[in-house]
């Protein structure tokens, strides 16, 4: 989930210092780009392209960090590390958890967008 929205944690996208315009822009870029990166990651692992999967996992990790999605960031990090070790099988296994975390974040972002349209 996106932890910056939970004021109890003091984590997430607090680094934006209340700049809601910048926050909205970063989240819009995430929604626009990360779904395609996730698909490319799936494709890379299906083709045993461990180096490509490593780069994509790293990009997803960074995008997750920018919006304060700690669970997604950690899942991407674990996938990236499996790729660094050349373990495509382990990376493929981790992809399920990564996809689950990604879907949670997308659901939360889409709900946020729907609320703002009401």
C-alpha positions in Angstrom: 0.0 0.0 0.0 1.0 3.6 -0.2 2.3 4.5 3.2 2.6 8.3 2.8 -1.2 8.5 3.0 -1.2 7.0 6.4 -0.2 9.9 8.7 0.6 7.4 11.5 3.6 6.0 9.7 5.4 9.2 8.8 6.7 7.4 5.8 6.0 7.4 2.1 5.8 10.5 0.0 6.3 12.9 2.9 9.5 14.1 1.1 7.1 16.1 -1.1 6.5 18.4 1.8 2.8 18.8 1.0 3.3 19.7 -2.7 0.0 18.1 -3.9 0.6 19.2 -7.5 4.0 17.4 -7.6 2.5 14.4 -5.7 -0.3 14.1 -8.3 2.1 14.4 -11.2 4.4 11.7 -9.8 1.5 9.4 -9.2 0.2 10.1 -12.8 3.5 9.1 -14.2 3.5 5.9 -12.1 0.0 5.0 -13.4 1.0 5.7 -17.0 4.4 3.9 -17.1 4.6 1.2 -14.5 1.9 -1.1 -15.9 4.0 -1.4 -19.1 7.2 -2.0 -17.1 5.4 -4.8 -15.3 4.5 -6.4 -18.5 8.0 -6.0 -19.9 9.3 -7.6 -16.7 7.0 -10.6 -17.2 8.1 -10.9 -20.8 11.8 -10.6 -19.9 11.5 -13.4 -17.3 9.5 -15.6 -19.7 12.4 -15.2 -22.2 15.1 -15.8 -19.5 16.4 -12.2 -20.0 17.7 -11.9 -16.5 19.6 -8.6 -17.2 16.5 -7.0 -18.7 14.5 -8.2 -15.8 17.1 -6.8 -13.4 16.8 -3.3 -15.0 13.0 -3.4 -15.0 12.8 -4.5 -11.4 15.2 -1.7 -10.5 13.0 0.8 -12.3 9.8 -0.5 -10.6 11.6 -0.3 -7.3 12.4 3.4 -7.8 8.9 4.2 -9.0 7.5 2.5 -5.9 9.8 4.5 -3.7 8.8 7.8 -5.3 5.1 7.2 -4.3 5.8 5.6 -1.0 4.7 2.1 -1.9 6.9 0.2 0.5 5.5 -3.3 -0.1 5.9 -2.9 -3.9 9.4 -1.4 -3.4 10.5 -4.4 -1.3 9.0 -7.0 -3.7 10.8 -5.3 -6.6 14.0 -5.3 -4.6 13.8 -9.0 -4.0 13.1 -9.7 -7.6 16.0 -7.4 -8.7 18.3 -9.3 -6.3 17.3 -12.7 -7.7 18.2 -11.3 -11.1 21.5 -9.9 -10.0 22.3 -13.5 -8.8 21.3 -14.8 -12.2 18.4 -16.8 -10.7 15.7 -16.5 -13.3 13.7 -19.2 -11.6 13.6 -17.5 -8.3 12.8 -14.1 -10.0 9.9 -15.8 -11.7 8.6 -17.2 -8.4 8.9 -13.7 -6.8 7.0 -12.2 -9.7 3.7 -13.4 -8.3 4.2 -11.4 -5.1 5.5 -8.4 -7.0 2.3 -8.5 -9.2 0.1 -8.8 -6.1 1.8 -5.7 -4.5 1.6 -3.8 -7.8 -2.1 -4.6 -8.1 -2.7 -3.3 -4.5 -1.0 0.0 -5.4 -2.9 0.4 -8.7 -6.2 -0.3 -6.9 -5.4 2.3 -4.3 -4.3 4.9 -6.9 -7.4 4.2 -9.1 -9.7 4.6 -6.0 -7.9 7.9 -5.2 -8.6 9.0 -8.8 -12.3 8.0 -8.6 -12.8 9.9 -5.3 -11.4 13.1 -6.8 -13.8 12.8 -9.7 -16.8 12.6 -7.4 
